[in-house]
Amino acid sequence: MKHNVILVTSGEPGGIGPDICLDLAEIVIPKEYRIVILADVELLYTRAMILNKKIKIIAIADITDVPPISDKGCLYVLDIKCPDIDTVGKLKVENAKYVKDILDTAIRLCKEGKSRIIVTAPLSKEIINQSGYKFMGHTEYLADAFECNKVVMMLANNIMRVALLTTHLPLKDISSQMTKDNLRQTLNIIISSFGRDYALSNPRIAVCGLNPHAGEGGYLGTEELEIINPVINEFKECGYNVSGSYPADTVFTRSGEFDVILAMYHDQGLPVLKYSGFVDGVNITLGLPIIRTSVDHGTALDLAGSGRAISTSLINAVNYAINSRKAEQC
């Protein structure tokens, strides 16, 4: 049987990425899938010892080396060497290239057709940028790697899904990205992705306004009148279930009425989603030629090696990837 390989990047070695990756040895997934962790084997083994986790860690040289029958309690690891594994709770610039190499390896394997699923544990954008690499985030990096002009970040938990028009931008730069073309592209990616990946051909999309009270008829800003509402009307006229613009301070209380809420910027939508269900949240990138899901939290350096890290978000990210219709085509 040919197995669909789920590539899990272990992220920042000083954070909880290695800790939560270890828990993947105990989860049950469909028999046609296999999980491969991209990490330093010695680092994972050391972290398992610190956490007193009884896991069999098996180093592989190629992801095709994963056996057809996988025992619970085994973790298959594509071994990528980390310069300094004595790093629990500490960010080290010398490890930044290792973190980037992990992600680049996953991308390369997908481009070679050996996998179509990447699940990412958290990394530190700060330390990667300090090392000299320009890195805005997983979403932007993957978009560039797969030569996608536009992708959409969406987070989901058991209560709501929230997509973003803009991602990791300073607040002062958001207005410059508020264009009709950007909004049209974002809505088209959401609609096509939901139809292809989640069997929702015409999802109910609620669009937030940019300004307080969605501009209050132009009194608190004109982006809604000049940009957002006209594009919403275009999609309505084409028969799509796109509505708004809604005041962001109230629309999330109606999340059950919609399949996804489109926020205009990162901190407009994500604080609400994370407050409503931080532990079980999943980050999904829409618009890539592969499946990419992720945890919805950071590196949590203070929890690394403590045994207090919760792996629910990573486990949910794996399951979310498996349940995508795109995964069935792997």
C-alpha distance (Angstrom), angle and dihedral (degrees) to the residues before:
residue distance angle dihedral
M1 . . .
K2 3.79 . .
H3 3.77 109.9 .
N4 3.77 129.2 -147.7
V5 3.79 105.8 -124.4
I6 3.79 118.1 -142.5
L7 3.79 108.4 -153.6
V8 3.81 111.4 -150.6
T9 3.80 116.1 -167.5
S10 3.80 109.4 -150.7
G11 3.82 95.2 -147.9
E12 3.78 127.3 -161.5
P13 3.82 108.2 14.8
G14 3.80 92.9 -149.4
G15 3.78 92.9 56.5
I16 3.79 136.1 61.9
G17 3.80 95.1 -78.7
P18 3.82 93.8 99.1
D19 3.83 90.7 43.3
I20 3.78 95.8 54.9
C21 3.82 93.2 40.2
L22 3.80 88.0 61.4
D23 3.81 89.6 61.5
L24 3.81 90.3 62.1
A25 3.81 87.8 76.1
E26 3.81 88.7 72.6
I27 3.79 102.4 46.5
V28 3.80 124.6 100.5
I29 3.80 116.8 -130.1
P30 3.82 131.6 171.7
K31 3.79 112.7 -71.1
E32 3.80 93.0 -116.7
Y33 3.82 91.3 65.0
R34 3.79 133.0 73.7
I35 3.81 128.7 -169.1
V36 3.80 119.9 -138.9
I37 3.80 119.6 -174.6
L38 3.81 117.9 -148.1
A39 3.79 105.1 -145.3
D40 3.78 147.2 102.5
V41 3.82 105.7 -71.0
E42 3.79 93.3 -148.0
L43 3.81 90.9 50.8
L44 3.82 91.3 52.5
Y45 3.79 92.0 45.3
T46 3.81 90.9 50.8
R47 3.81 91.9 48.4
A48 3.80 90.6 48.8
M49 3.81 89.1 53.4
I50 3.82 91.3 50.0
L51 3.80 90.7 49.7
N52 3.81 93.6 41.8
K53 3.80 91.4 -125.1
K54 3.79 114.3 160.8
I55 3.79 99.6 -143.4
K56 3.78 130.9 146.4
I57 3.80 106.3 -131.5
I58 3.79 113.7 -161.4
A59 3.81 120.7 -167.6
I60 3.80 116.4 -144.4
A61 3.80 129.7 -170.9
D62 3.80 95.2 -152.7
I63 3.78 132.2 19.8
T64 3.80 89.5 -122.3
D65 3.83 86.6 67.8
V66 3.81 92.0 75.8
P67 3.83 106.4 112.7
P68 3.82 123.0 -118.6
I69 3.80 90.8 -116.3
S70 3.79 116.6 50.5
D71 3.80 120.9 -165.7
K72 3.78 121.3 -141.2
G73 3.78 109.4 -108.0
C74 3.82 93.4 38.6
L75 3.76 123.4 112.2
Y76 3.81 119.4 -164.4
V77 3.79 112.3 -150.8
L78 3.78 130.0 -169.3
D79 3.79 96.5 -144.4
I80 3.81 115.1 -127.4
K81 3.78 114.8 168.8
C82 3.80 120.9 -118.9
P83 3.84 115.3 -153.4
D84 3.82 95.1 -138.7
I85 3.80 119.7 22.1
D86 3.80 93.4 173.9
T87 3.75 89.4 87.7
V88 3.82 110.0 110.3
G89 3.80 107.7 154.0
K90 3.81 93.2 -3.4
L91 3.78 133.5 103.3
K92 3.79 113.3 -140.6
V93 3.79 123.3 -171.4
E94 3.80 91.2 -147.0
N95 3.82 89.4 64.5
A96 3.80 95.3 53.7
K97 3.81 93.8 89.3
Y98 3.81 89.2 51.7
V99 3.81 90.5 55.6
K100 3.80 90.7 48.9
D101 3.83 91.7 45.7
I102 3.81 90.2 54.9
L103 3.78 91.2 55.0
D104 3.81 93.3 42.4
T105 3.81 90.1 52.1
A106 3.79 91.5 53.1
I107 3.80 90.4 49.3
R108 3.81 91.7 48.7
L109 3.81 92.5 50.3
C110 3.80 90.2 51.9
K111 3.79 92.0 48.7
E112 3.83 88.3 51.0
G113 3.80 89.2 54.7
K114 3.82 94.9 -115.5
S115 3.80 92.6 119.6
R116 3.79 140.3 4.8
I117 3.79 99.0 -165.5
I118 3.80 128.3 79.7
V119 3.81 121.1 178.0
T120 3.78 114.4 -174.2
A121 3.80 130.7 -151.7
P122 3.83 116.0 -154.0
L123 3.78 124.1 -74.4
S124 3.79 134.9 -176.5
K125 3.80 113.7 -105.9
E126 3.80 88.3 -172.1
I127 3.80 96.5 61.3
I128 3.81 93.7 42.7
N129 3.80 90.2 54.0
Q130 3.81 91.1 45.3
S131 3.79 88.5 56.3
G132 3.80 90.9 59.2
Y133 3.79 102.1 -97.3
K134 3.80 118.1 119.4
F135 3.79 105.4 -128.8
M136 3.82 125.5 164.2
G137 3.80 96.1 173.3
H138 3.79 145.4 -63.1
T139 3.81 92.8 -76.5
E140 3.79 96.0 54.6
Y141 3.81 93.4 39.5
L142 3.80 93.1 53.2
A143 3.80 91.5 46.2
D144 3.81 89.9 55.6
A145 3.80 93.0 43.8
F146 3.80 92.8 53.6
E147 3.82 92.6 39.1
C148 3.80 94.5 -118.8
N149 3.79 113.7 160.7
K150 3.79 90.6 -154.6
V151 3.80 136.1 13.5
V152 3.78 130.2 170.9
M153 3.78 127.6 -131.6
M154 3.80 113.1 -140.6
L155 3.78 128.5 177.5
A156 3.77 123.9 -162.2
N157 3.78 138.8 -174.4
N158 3.79 134.3 163.7
I159 3.81 91.4 -74.9
M160 3.79 108.5 40.8
R161 3.80 149.2 -7.9
V162 3.79 119.6 -129.5
A163 3.81 123.8 -169.2
L164 3.80 124.7 -169.4
L165 3.79 131.0 -135.7
T166 3.82 90.3 -160.8
T167 3.79 127.0 20.7
H168 3.80 129.8 -171.3
L169 3.79 101.4 7.8
P170 3.80 132.6 129.4
L171 3.81 110.6 -105.7
K172 3.81 90.7 -114.8
D173 3.83 90.0 62.2
I174 3.80 98.5 49.6
S175 3.80 97.3 85.6
S176 3.80 90.8 57.8
Q177 3.82 89.0 58.6
M178 3.80 92.6 50.3
T179 3.79 97.7 101.8
K180 3.77 132.4 138.8
D181 3.80 91.0 -121.4
N182 3.80 92.7 53.0
L183 3.80 91.9 48.8
R184 3.82 92.1 46.9
Q185 3.81 92.0 50.0
T186 3.80 91.5 48.0
L187 3.80 93.7 50.4
N188 3.81 91.8 46.2
I189 3.82 91.4 52.0
I190 3.81 91.4 49.0
I191 3.80 92.5 49.0
S192 3.81 95.6 45.7
S193 3.83 93.2 43.6
F194 3.80 93.7 50.0
G195 3.79 90.4 49.4
R196 3.79 94.7 47.5
D197 3.78 100.9 36.5
Y198 3.80 106.8 27.8
A199 3.82 105.8 26.3
L200 3.81 92.8 -114.6
S201 3.79 105.3 126.2
N202 3.81 95.0 178.7
P203 3.81 108.6 25.2
R204 3.79 121.1 -166.6
I205 3.80 103.8 -111.7
A206 3.79 122.3 -170.3
V207 3.80 113.1 -161.8
C208 3.80 119.9 -152.2
G209 3.76 123.0 -141.6
L210 3.78 118.5 -120.0
N211 3.77 97.4 -131.2
P212 3.81 132.7 55.3
H213 3.81 110.6 -75.7
A214 3.83 87.6 8.4
G215 3.80 89.0 -72.3
E216 3.82 94.5 -54.0
G217 3.80 93.9 -113.6
G218 3.79 93.7 -44.5
Y219 3.80 96.2 -50.0
L220 3.82 92.8 107.0
G221 3.80 98.5 31.8
T222 3.78 139.9 -32.3
E223 3.82 103.3 -129.2
E224 3.79 90.7 98.6
L225 3.81 93.8 52.2
E226 3.78 96.4 40.6
I227 3.83 103.3 35.7
I228 3.79 119.1 3.9
N229 3.81 103.2 44.3
P230 3.82 96.1 44.3
V231 3.83 90.6 53.6
I232 3.81 91.3 47.3
N233 3.80 88.7 52.9
E234 3.81 90.9 51.1
F235 3.80 90.6 56.4
K236 3.80 92.6 44.3
E237 3.79 90.2 53.6
C238 3.81 88.5 54.0
G239 3.81 90.3 54.5
Y240 3.80 99.9 -102.4
N241 3.81 123.2 142.5
V242 3.79 94.7 -120.5
S243 3.80 117.1 138.1
G244 3.79 140.5 171.2
S245 2.83 153.9 11.4
Y246 3.79 89.5 -135.1
P247 3.79 129.8 -177.1
A248 3.79 105.8 -102.1
D249 3.80 92.5 -139.6
T250 3.82 91.9 67.3
V251 3.81 110.8 21.2
F252 3.81 94.2 79.9
T253 3.80 89.9 62.5
R254 3.82 85.5 65.6
S255 3.80 95.8 49.2
G256 3.81 91.9 126.6
E257 3.81 89.5 66.4
F258 3.81 93.2 61.1
D259 3.80 139.3 54.6
V260 3.80 91.0 -143.9
I261 3.79 138.4 1.0
L262 3.80 116.3 -142.6
A263 3.81 111.9 -145.2
M264 3.77 121.5 -166.1
Y265 3.80 96.8 -133.9
H266 3.80 143.2 10.7
D267 3.79 101.2 -95.7
Q268 3.78 94.4 40.1
G269 3.78 94.1 67.8
L270 3.78 111.9 14.8
P271 3.82 100.9 62.3
V272 3.81 89.0 59.3
L273 3.79 93.6 47.4
K274 3.79 93.9 46.3
Y275 3.79 92.8 47.1
S276 3.80 90.3 50.9
G277 3.80 93.7 52.5
F278 3.78 117.0 -9.5
V279 3.80 99.1 160.3
D280 3.81 96.8 54.6
G281 3.80 100.2 37.4
V282 3.80 123.8 128.5
N283 3.81 130.1 -161.8
I284 3.83 115.2 -143.4
T285 3.79 128.1 -173.7
L286 3.80 111.9 -144.3
G287 3.79 121.1 -158.4
L288 3.81 100.6 35.8
P289 3.83 121.7 122.4
I290 3.83 87.3 -124.1
I291 3.78 135.6 47.3
R292 3.78 113.3 -95.5
T293 3.77 123.3 178.4
S294 3.77 130.9 162.6
V295 3.75 146.9 176.6
D296 3.79 114.4 -83.5
H297 3.81 95.3 -135.6
G298 3.78 139.5 72.7
T299 3.78 136.2 -108.6
A300 3.83 95.5 -77.8
L301 3.79 93.7 -155.5
D302 3.80 91.1 -175.5
L303 3.81 90.9 61.9
A304 3.80 97.9 45.8
G305 3.78 112.4 120.9
S306 3.81 91.8 0.4
G307 3.79 99.2 104.4
R308 3.81 89.9 -124.7
A309 3.82 97.9 99.4
I310 3.80 113.6 114.0
S311 3.81 116.2 -140.5
T312 3.82 97.8 -166.3
S313 3.81 94.3 107.4
L314 3.81 92.7 52.2
I315 3.81 92.4 46.1
N316 3.81 89.7 49.2
A317 3.81 89.7 49.1
V318 3.82 89.7 55.6
N319 3.79 91.9 48.1
Y320 3.81 92.6 45.2
A321 3.80 89.2 54.5
I322 3.79 92.2 49.0
N323 3.79 91.9 49.6
S324 3.78 93.4 54.0
R325 3.80 113.0 107.5
K326 3.79 86.7 -133.8
A327 3.81 88.1 64.6
E328 3.79 89.8 59.6
Q329 3.80 88.6 61.3
C330 3.81 94.8 54.6
